[in-house]
Structures are given as C-alpha cells and as structure tokens.
Amino acid sequence: MANLNIRIDANLKQDVDKILGRLALNASDAVRIFFARIREERGIPFALKLPDKAYENWVNQAIADAEKDIEEKRISGPFNTVDELMKSLDAD
C-alpha cells in the first residue's frame, strides 16, 4: 500500500464526507474507487469541460428569476404533503 496526502478545502471535505457516509464509504474508499476508474478508463472517468455559454446564461437567468420570485413572495411552501401542495396550487 502507498500513502497519499492531499490538501483540500475543509468545507468541501465535510460536505463530501456526509455524502460518502450515506453511501457507507469514506474518503479513502472514494479515492481508491476514483484511481481504479482512472486506470480502467485510462483517463479521468468523466468529461472535464466548461459549460456551454447558452446553458450557463440559462442557469444564471433561472437563478435570478427564482431569487426575484422569493423576494416578491411569489413562492410558497415548504409543503409537508402532496395534498398541501395541491391546495396551494389550486388557491392561485
């Protein structure tokens, strides 16, 4: 076995540890899986690319629209049941 020491943002590690915990994995398991996939695929096992500009603009506009809806109180919820959601939709 070999050891690998990495520096990573503490918040990122904490968030990832929570996700991995739900998968019954830890960071070492995840790195071993990642390295195995790199070897298997002979490269990074996912595309490394910047998002399409049109998609990026669409996402930014959707976020801006949602923030405006929140500010203007046009969003309701959260709902505990589907019935509560449906009643809210019917009221509008």
Secondary structure, 3 states (H helix, E strand, C coil): CCCCCCCCCHHHHHHHHHHHHHCCCCHHHHHHHHHHHHHHHCCCCCCCCCCCHHHHHHHHHHHHHHHHHHHCCCCCCCCCCHHHHHHHHHHC
